[in-house]
């Protein structure tokens, strides 16, 4: 998460949506009084104890809202990026099992087994994106939801809206795998559809063609 008082924006960092790429692009534009929270590349925390103790930077709109003034919430430009849930799920699984050679021996079976595990489903990297970006009524709380699939053009639009120069994005922390659709059978496709139904409906995603 980034809260920039200098440029009056709030960036909600959704896991596995090029979060670190966006953060690194925004970092040179931040002022000394701007707030950041992230753990992967040098720990930084917001000056809000209840938020800092969460231990990661994937803060939800519901969690941060009580700590921000109404005027800040209303006037700051709130944005984040989302990703096709079928593709994001594959990327997440490969990332979490990057040091586990057994995972790649039967990716589809391992992903199906993982999704049946409650503790796995509740991990911040796995949970539906909608849970991070909506209020208690399921209403999107962002002014702009960029898409991983159009990362550069959507980032350029964000820069235009917040008044900073756009830069070319270089992907960081990328999971390496083949086309997402190649890892699905009908059982896994159905399970992922059920689990990420809120993402599919809110952000109008479908199963990838390739």
The 8 nearest C-alpha neighbors of each residue, nearest first, counted from 0:
[[1, 11, 56, 12, 36, 10, 35, 57],
 [0, 2, 35, 10, 9, 34, 3, 36],
 [3, 1, 9, 34, 8, 33, 35, 4],
 [4, 2, 33, 8, 5, 7, 6, 1],
 [3, 5, 7, 6, 33, 2, 8, 32],
 [4, 6, 3, 7, 30, 33, 29, 32],
 [5, 7, 4, 3, 8, 161, 162, 29],
 [8, 6, 75, 4, 3, 5, 76, 9],
 [7, 9, 76, 75, 3, 77, 6, 2],
 [10, 8, 2, 77, 1, 76, 3, 78],
 [9, 11, 1, 78, 0, 79, 77, 12],
 [12, 10, 79, 0, 78, 13, 9, 58],
 [11, 13, 57, 0, 18, 79, 10, 14],
 [12, 14, 57, 16, 11, 18, 80, 15],
 [15, 13, 124, 16, 12, 18, 57, 123],
 [16, 14, 17, 87, 13, 91, 18, 90],
 [15, 17, 18, 14, 147, 81, 82, 80],
 [18, 16, 20, 19, 15, 21, 170, 147],
 [17, 19, 21, 16, 20, 12, 22, 13],
 [20, 18, 22, 21, 17, 23, 171, 172],
 [19, 21, 17, 170, 23, 171, 18, 22],
 [22, 20, 24, 18, 19, 23, 25, 17],
 [21, 23, 19, 25, 24, 20, 26, 18],
 [22, 24, 26, 20, 25, 21, 19, 27],
 [23, 25, 21, 22, 26, 20, 168, 27],
 [26, 24, 22, 23, 28, 27, 21, 29],
 [25, 27, 23, 28, 29, 24, 22, 21],
 [28, 26, 29, 25, 24, 23, 30, 22],
 [29, 27, 26, 25, 30, 163, 24, 6],
 [30, 28, 26, 27, 33, 3, 31, 25],
 [29, 31, 33, 32, 5, 28, 3, 4],
 [30, 32, 33, 29, 34, 5, 3, 4],
 [31, 33, 30, 34, 4, 5, 3, 29],
 [32, 34, 3, 30, 4, 31, 2, 29],
 [35, 33, 2, 45, 1, 3, 32, 36],
 [36, 34, 1, 45, 0, 44, 43, 2],
 [35, 37, 44, 56, 43, 0, 45, 1],
 [38, 36, 56, 55, 43, 42, 39, 44],
 [37, 39, 42, 55, 41, 40, 43, 56],
 [38, 40, 41, 37, 42, 55, 19, 56],
 [41, 39, 38, 42, 37, 19, 43, 23],
 [42, 40, 38, 39, 43, 37, 36, 44],
 [41, 43, 38, 37, 40, 39, 44, 36],
 [42, 44, 36, 37, 35, 38, 41, 45],
 [45, 43, 36, 51, 35, 46, 37, 42],
 [44, 46, 47, 36, 34, 51, 35, 50],
 [47, 45, 48, 44, 51, 34, 50, 35],
 [46, 48, 45, 50, 49, 51, 66, 44],
 [49, 47, 51, 50, 52, 46, 45, 44],
 [50, 48, 52, 51, 47, 53, 46, 45],
 [51, 49, 47, 48, 52, 53, 45, 63],
 [50, 52, 48, 44, 53, 45, 49, 47],
 [51, 53, 54, 50, 49, 48, 55, 44],
 [54, 52, 51, 50, 55, 49, 56, 58],
 [53, 55, 52, 51, 56, 38, 37, 50],
 [56, 54, 37, 38, 53, 57, 36, 58],
 [55, 57, 37, 36, 0, 58, 12, 38],
 [58, 56, 12, 55, 13, 0, 59, 14],
 [57, 59, 56, 0, 62, 11, 60, 63],
 [60, 58, 131, 62, 61, 132, 63, 57],
 [59, 61, 132, 63, 62, 64, 131, 133],
 [62, 60, 59, 64, 63, 134, 133, 131],
 [61, 63, 59, 60, 64, 58, 65, 50],
 [62, 64, 60, 66, 61, 65, 59, 58],
 [63, 65, 61, 66, 67, 62, 60, 72],
 [66, 64, 67, 63, 62, 61, 68, 69],
 [67, 65, 64, 63, 68, 47, 62, 50],
 [68, 66, 64, 65, 71, 72, 69, 63],
 [69, 67, 71, 70, 72, 66, 65, 64],
 [68, 70, 72, 71, 73, 67, 74, 64],
 [69, 71, 73, 68, 72, 74, 75, 67],
 [72, 70, 68, 74, 73, 69, 75, 67],
 [73, 71, 69, 70, 74, 75, 68, 67],
 [72, 74, 70, 71, 69, 75, 76, 68],
 [73, 75, 71, 72, 70, 76, 7, 8],
 [76, 74, 8, 7, 71, 72, 73, 77],
 [77, 75, 8, 9, 142, 7, 74, 78],
 [78, 76, 9, 141, 142, 8, 10, 75],
 [79, 77, 143, 10, 141, 144, 142, 11],
 [80, 78, 11, 144, 10, 145, 12, 13],
 [79, 81, 145, 146, 144, 16, 147, 13],
 [82, 80, 146, 147, 16, 145, 144, 79],
 [83, 81, 147, 146, 84, 16, 87, 148],
 [82, 84, 86, 85, 204, 87, 81, 205],
 [85, 83, 87, 86, 88, 82, 195, 198],
 [86, 84, 88, 87, 83, 206, 89, 179],
 [87, 85, 179, 89, 83, 84, 88, 90],
 [86, 88, 84, 90, 89, 85, 83, 91],
 [87, 89, 91, 85, 90, 86, 84, 92],
 [90, 88, 92, 86, 91, 87, 179, 93],
 [91, 89, 87, 93, 88, 92, 174, 94],
 [90, 92, 94, 88, 89, 93, 87, 95],
 [93, 91, 95, 89, 94, 90, 96, 88],
 [92, 94, 96, 90, 91, 95, 97, 174],
 [93, 95, 91, 97, 174, 92, 96, 90],
 [94, 96, 92, 93, 97, 91, 98, 99],
 [97, 95, 99, 93, 98, 94, 92, 102],
 [96, 98, 94, 99, 93, 95, 100, 174],
 [99, 97, 96, 100, 95, 94, 102, 101],
 [98, 100, 96, 101, 97, 102, 103, 95],
 [101, 99, 102, 103, 98, 104, 97, 96],
 [102, 100, 104, 99, 103, 105, 96, 106],
 [103, 101, 100, 104, 106, 99, 105, 109],
 [102, 104, 106, 105, 101, 100, 99, 93],
 [103, 105, 101, 102, 106, 100, 109, 107],
 [106, 104, 103, 108, 107, 102, 109, 101],
 [105, 107, 103, 109, 108, 102, 110, 104],
 [106, 108, 110, 109, 182, 105, 183, 111],
 [109, 107, 111, 110, 106, 105, 112, 187],
 [108, 110, 112, 106, 111, 107, 113, 105],
 [111, 109, 113, 107, 112, 108, 106, 114],
 [112, 110, 108, 114, 109, 113, 187, 107],
 [111, 113, 109, 115, 110, 114, 108, 116],
 [114, 112, 110, 116, 115, 111, 109, 119],
 [113, 115, 111, 116, 112, 120, 110, 119],
 [116, 114, 112, 113, 117, 111, 120, 119],
 [117, 115, 119, 113, 114, 118, 120, 112],
 [118, 116, 120, 119, 121, 115, 114, 113],
 [117, 119, 121, 120, 116, 122, 115, 113],
 [118, 120, 116, 117, 121, 122, 113, 114],
 [121, 119, 117, 118, 122, 125, 126, 114],
 [122, 120, 118, 119, 126, 117, 123, 125],
 [123, 121, 125, 124, 119, 120, 126, 118],
 [122, 124, 125, 126, 121, 57, 14, 120],
 [125, 123, 14, 122, 126, 91, 15, 13],
 [126, 124, 122, 123, 120, 127, 121, 91],
 [125, 127, 123, 121, 124, 120, 122, 128],
 [128, 126, 129, 195, 130, 198, 125, 197],
 [127, 129, 130, 131, 198, 126, 132, 13],
 [128, 130, 132, 131, 127, 198, 133, 197],
 [131, 129, 128, 132, 127, 133, 126, 59],
 [132, 130, 59, 129, 128, 60, 133, 58],
 [131, 133, 129, 60, 130, 139, 140, 59],
 [134, 132, 139, 138, 137, 140, 129, 130],
 [133, 135, 137, 136, 138, 61, 140, 139],
 [134, 136, 137, 133, 138, 61, 130, 139],
 [137, 135, 134, 138, 133, 139, 140, 130],
 [136, 138, 133, 134, 135, 139, 129, 130],
 [139, 137, 133, 134, 136, 140, 135, 132],
 [138, 140, 133, 141, 132, 137, 134, 129],
 [141, 139, 133, 132, 138, 134, 60, 142],
 [142, 140, 77, 78, 143, 139, 144, 132],
 [141, 143, 77, 78, 76, 140, 144, 139],
 [142, 144, 78, 141, 145, 77, 79, 157],
 [145, 143, 79, 80, 78, 141, 146, 81],
 [146, 144, 80, 153, 79, 143, 81, 147],
 [147, 145, 81, 80, 148, 149, 150, 82],
 [146, 148, 150, 82, 149, 16, 81, 80],
 [147, 149, 146, 150, 82, 83, 81, 145],
 [150, 148, 146, 147, 152, 151, 153, 145],
 [151, 149, 147, 153, 148, 152, 146, 154],
 [150, 152, 154, 153, 149, 155, 168, 167],
 [153, 151, 155, 154, 150, 149, 156, 157],
 [152, 154, 156, 155, 150, 145, 151, 149],
 [153, 155, 157, 151, 156, 152, 150, 158],
 [156, 154, 152, 158, 153, 165, 157, 151],
 [157, 155, 159, 153, 154, 158, 160, 152],
 [158, 156, 154, 160, 159, 155, 161, 153],
 [159, 157, 155, 163, 161, 156, 160, 165],
 [158, 160, 156, 162, 157, 161, 155, 163],
 [161, 159, 157, 158, 162, 156, 163, 76],
 [162, 160, 158, 159, 163, 157, 6, 8],
 [161, 163, 159, 160, 158, 164, 6, 157],
 [162, 164, 158, 161, 165, 159, 28, 160],
 [165, 163, 158, 166, 162, 159, 155, 28],
 [164, 166, 155, 158, 163, 167, 154, 159],
 [167, 165, 168, 164, 24, 155, 154, 151],
 [168, 166, 169, 165, 151, 24, 155, 154],
 [167, 169, 166, 170, 20, 151, 24, 21],
 [168, 170, 20, 171, 167, 24, 21, 23],
 [171, 169, 20, 168, 173, 17, 172, 19],
 [170, 172, 20, 173, 19, 169, 17, 18],
 [171, 173, 174, 170, 19, 17, 20, 15],
 [174, 172, 171, 175, 170, 17, 94, 90],
 [175, 173, 94, 90, 93, 176, 172, 91],
 [176, 174, 173, 177, 93, 90, 94, 97],
 [177, 175, 174, 178, 93, 90, 179, 89],
 [176, 178, 179, 175, 181, 182, 180, 89],
 [179, 177, 180, 181, 209, 176, 182, 86],
 [178, 180, 86, 181, 182, 89, 177, 85],
 [181, 179, 182, 183, 178, 209, 207, 208],
 [180, 182, 179, 178, 183, 177, 209, 184],
 [183, 181, 180, 107, 179, 106, 184, 178],
 [184, 182, 180, 181, 187, 188, 107, 185],
 [183, 185, 187, 186, 188, 182, 107, 181],
 [184, 186, 188, 187, 189, 183, 190, 191],
 [187, 185, 189, 188, 184, 190, 183, 111],
 [188, 186, 190, 189, 184, 185, 183, 111],
 [187, 189, 185, 191, 186, 190, 183, 192],
 [190, 188, 192, 186, 187, 191, 185, 193],
 [191, 189, 187, 193, 192, 188, 194, 186],
 [190, 192, 194, 188, 193, 189, 195, 187],
 [193, 191, 189, 195, 190, 196, 194, 188],
 [194, 192, 190, 196, 191, 195, 189, 188],
 [193, 195, 191, 192, 196, 190, 127, 197],
 [196, 194, 198, 192, 197, 193, 127, 191],
 [195, 197, 199, 193, 198, 192, 194, 200],
 [198, 196, 200, 195, 199, 201, 129, 127],
 [199, 197, 201, 195, 196, 200, 129, 202],
 [198, 200, 204, 196, 203, 197, 202, 201],
 [199, 201, 203, 197, 198, 202, 196, 204],
 [202, 200, 198, 203, 199, 197, 129, 139],
 [201, 203, 200, 199, 198, 204, 81, 197],
 [204, 202, 200, 199, 201, 205, 198, 83],
 [203, 205, 199, 202, 83, 200, 206, 198],
 [206, 204, 207, 199, 203, 83, 85, 84],
 [205, 207, 85, 208, 204, 180, 83, 188],
 [208, 206, 209, 205, 180, 85, 179, 86],
 [209, 207, 206, 180, 205, 179, 178, 181],
 [208, 207, 180, 178, 179, 181, 206, 177]]
